[in-house]
Amino acid sequence: MTPDVHYTVTPELNAEDLHALAQVLHACVEHNASVGFVQPFSLEAAAAFWQGQAASVAAGERILLLARAQGRVVGTVQLVPAGMPNGRHRADVAKLLVHPDARRQGIARSLMVQVEQEARARGKRLLVLDTRSGDAAEQLYLSLGYRVSGQIPGYVLSPRGHGPEPVWEPTTVMFKALADDV
């Protein structure tokens, strides 16, 4: 882990965290991250997204990890446990975000290691995620032992927006077994 970065599970989002997370999300989308939003994307829209996530975090429906450097939120990832009885052994990994100014320092990798530890501590045996095919994140996940389940063509609208013609991009669905018998 990067020595000057601190990783924490955040059970509640205060106003300062909400603002910081909005800034991270906004910057990531502005730098073409495919995390559900398209450009143009306002800081207000990013804040509204995180405000909507706050109740789910507080209820324990999703586990939110934050990476802070010098007290400032620079990254985040979420663990979303499956809600149905037949899926209580698994969770989705969602919204791995690192502010563009803090990239290439091992923060995303450390967040993923932390989210796996949280999953194991909660008895999860299988993690699932998806990522835009060909993104740098895909290589990160492969290097962490995730395996490709498949690729879905035309799954997401490019975050660059619609333009005169929409650009549809594929996503790669990946998984990682946290137990030997999965």
PyMOL commands that set and color helices and strands:
alter all, ss='L'
color gray80, all
select helices_A, chain A and resi 15-30+43-58+85-87+100-102+107-121+136-143
alter helices_A, ss='H'
color red, helices_A
select strands_A, chain A and resi 5-9+63-69+72-81+90-98+126-132+147-157+168-177
alter strands_A, ss='S'
color yellow, strands_A
deselect
rebuild
show_as cartoon
